[in-house]
Amino acid sequence: MVLNLNPSWQTILSDEIEKPYFIKLMEDVNEEYQNFTCFPPKELIFSAFNNCSFEEIKVVIIGQDPYHGDGEANGLAFLVNDSVKIPPSLRNIFREINSDLDSIFIPSSGNLESWAKQGVLLLNASLTVRKDNANSHKHLKWNLFTDAVIQKISNEKENVVFMLWGSFAQKKGAKIDRSKHFVLESGHPSPMSANQGKWFGNKHFSKTNLYLEENNLKKIDWL
């Protein structure tokens, strides 16, 4: 499989992508795409990286794996392609943004690439999935790769905001250096968690922007 990864990221991750496990991972992913319908499309597998350079990262949002319905996944955690019905978790994210920022944000699309362009890395733990089969690529070694990405950001950058929503993301981000980064944790925006009072009111979006401003960084336009 051709590694459709931005050259700057290839340089940053040069040691990682040369490891035997990653070479095997690319072979396994290629085989999955040959034998099954998988998402996102091959050319979008590394969209999170290709829309947000390492140098520009201000915020990292960690998801679990891509949406598994036809035409939904675009390689950016939680977001969906244009014309796709906005999923419940993303609707709850928008609701929290409205409440937190005292806004009336009614997006017509869940494809907010503008977040990525401003320095938000929307990173899923697994970058691929089989159609209609959530978490079906858990057996592949994506977790080793994305763990290494998170560690690289933690080690080599400063003043990055990490949003860890739900126990999965919190375990994924357990080794982040909290002495030089800002880690925000809450329940997951999925309806089950949100309806139990674990999501709404976390104010992660305003807290992020306040932290960025305090560190002389341009805040994110979430709207």
C-alpha positions in Angstrom: 0.0 0.0 0.0 1.3 3.5 -0.9 1.9 5.4 2.3 -0.3 8.5 1.7 1.2 10.4 4.6 2.3 14.1 4.4 6.1 14.2 3.9 6.6 16.4 7.0 4.9 13.7 9.1 6.9 11.0 7.4 10.0 12.8 8.6 8.7 13.3 12.1 7.7 9.6 12.3 10.6 8.2 10.2 11.8 5.8 12.9 8.2 4.5 13.5 7.2 3.9 9.9 10.4 1.9 9.3 9.7 -0.6 12.2 8.6 -4.1 11.3 5.2 -3.8 12.9 4.3 -0.8 10.8 5.4 -2.4 7.6 3.3 -5.4 8.5 0.4 -3.1 9.5 0.4 -1.5 6.0 0.4 -5.0 4.5 -2.5 -6.1 6.7 -4.5 -2.9 5.9 -4.0 -3.4 2.2 -5.2 -7.0 2.5 -8.3 -5.8 4.4 -9.2 -3.3 1.7 -8.7 -5.9 -1.0 -11.0 -8.5 0.7 -13.6 -6.3 2.5 -15.3 -2.9 2.2 -13.4 -0.7 4.6 -13.5 3.0 5.6 -12.3 5.6 5.2 -11.3 5.4 1.5 -7.6 4.5 1.2 -6.6 8.0 0.2 -8.1 9.4 3.4 -6.7 7.0 6.0 -4.1 9.6 7.1 -6.4 12.7 6.7 -5.9 13.6 10.4 -2.2 14.1 9.7 -2.5 15.5 6.2 -4.9 18.3 7.4 -2.8 19.2 10.5 1.0 19.5 10.4 3.1 18.5 13.4 4.4 22.1 13.6 0.9 23.6 13.9 -0.7 21.2 16.5 -2.4 23.1 19.3 -5.1 20.6 20.2 -5.4 16.8 20.1 -8.8 15.1 20.2 -8.7 11.3 20.5 -11.4 9.1 19.1 -11.7 5.3 18.9 -12.1 4.3 15.2 -13.8 5.6 12.1 -17.5 5.6 11.4 -18.4 2.4 9.7 -21.4 3.3 7.5 -21.3 4.0 3.8 -19.8 7.4 3.0 -19.4 8.6 6.6 -15.8 8.4 7.5 -13.3 11.0 6.2 -10.3 10.2 8.4 -11.0 12.8 11.0 -12.1 11.6 14.4 -15.8 12.4 15.2 -16.3 14.3 11.9 -18.2 13.0 8.9 -18.4 13.8 5.2 -20.6 16.5 3.7 -24.2 15.4 3.1 -23.9 12.7 5.8 -26.5 12.9 8.6 -24.7 14.3 11.7 -24.1 11.4 14.2 -25.4 11.6 17.8 -22.0 12.1 19.3 -21.2 14.9 17.0 -24.5 16.5 17.6 -23.7 16.4 21.3 -20.4 18.1 20.7 -22.1 20.9 18.8 -24.6 21.2 21.7 -21.8 21.6 24.2 -20.1 24.2 22.0 -23.3 26.2 21.9 -23.7 26.0 25.6 -20.1 26.6 26.4 -19.6 29.5 24.0 -23.1 31.0 24.4 -23.6 30.6 20.7 -26.2 29.5 18.2 -24.1 27.1 16.1 -26.3 25.1 13.7 -24.0 23.4 11.2 -25.3 22.0 8.0 -22.4 19.6 7.8 -20.4 17.5 10.1 -17.3 17.9 8.0 -15.4 20.6 9.9 -12.0 20.4 8.3 -11.6 24.0 9.4 -10.8 22.6 12.9 -7.9 20.6 11.5 -6.6 23.5 9.5 -6.4 25.5 12.7 -4.2 23.0 14.4 -6.7 20.4 15.9 -5.4 16.9 15.3 -8.5 14.7 15.2 -6.9 11.3 15.8 -8.6 8.0 16.0 -6.8 5.2 17.8 -7.5 2.9 14.8 -7.4 4.6 11.4 -9.5 2.1 9.6 -12.6 -0.1 10.0 -14.6 -2.7 8.1 -18.0 -1.6 6.8 -20.8 -2.0 9.4 -18.4 -3.5 12.0 -17.3 -1.1 14.7 -13.8 -1.6 16.1 -13.2 -4.4 13.6 -9.6 -3.5 13.0 -8.7 -3.5 16.7 -6.6 -6.6 16.0 -4.4 -4.7 13.7 -1.4 -2.7 15.1 -2.9 0.7 14.7 -2.8 1.2 18.5 1.0 1.0 18.5 1.3 3.6 15.8 -1.2 6.1 17.4 0.4 5.6 20.8 3.7 6.5 19.3 2.2 9.6 17.7 0.7 10.8 21.0 4.0 10.1 22.8 5.9 12.0 20.1 3.6 15.1 20.5 3.9 14.9 24.3 7.7 14.6 24.2 8.6 17.1 21.5 5.9 19.8 21.8 4.7 22.1 24.6 1.4 23.7 25.6 -0.8 21.3 23.6 -4.4 20.7 24.8 -5.4 17.1 24.9 -9.1 16.4 25.0 -9.7 12.9 26.4 -13.4 12.0 26.2 -14.4 8.7 27.8 -12.4 6.0 29.5 -10.9 4.7 26.2 -9.3 8.1 25.3 -8.2 8.6 28.9 -6.3 5.3 28.9 -4.9 6.2 25.5 -3.5 9.5 26.9 -2.3 8.2 30.2 1.4 8.9 29.5 1.0 12.4 28.3 3.3 14.8 30.2 0.9 16.9 32.1 3.7 19.2 33.4 3.9 20.9 30.0 0.5 20.1 28.4 -3.1 20.8 29.3 -5.1 17.6 29.6 -9.0 17.9 29.7 -11.0 14.8 30.6 -14.8 14.2 30.7 -17.3 11.6 29.7 -17.8 10.6 26.0 -20.2 12.7 23.9 -22.1 9.6 23.0 -25.8 9.7 24.0 -25.4 7.1 26.7 -22.6 9.0 28.5 -24.0 12.4 27.8 -27.4 11.5 29.1 -25.8 10.3 32.3 -24.4 13.8 32.9 -20.8 12.9 32.0 -20.5 15.2 29.0 -22.6 18.3 29.0 -21.1 21.2 30.9 -17.4 20.2 30.6 -16.6 23.5 28.9 -13.7 22.0 27.1 -13.9 24.4 24.2 -13.7 27.7 26.2 -11.1 26.1 28.6 -9.0 25.3 25.5 -9.2 28.8 24.1 -8.4 30.4 27.4 -5.3 28.2 27.8 -4.1 28.9 24.3 -4.5 32.6 24.8 -2.6 32.4 28.1 0.2 30.8 26.2 0.2 33.4 23.4 -1.3 31.0 20.9 -4.2 31.9 18.6 -7.5 30.4 19.9 -9.5 27.9 17.9 -12.6 29.1 16.0 -15.0 26.3 16.9 -18.0 27.8 15.1 
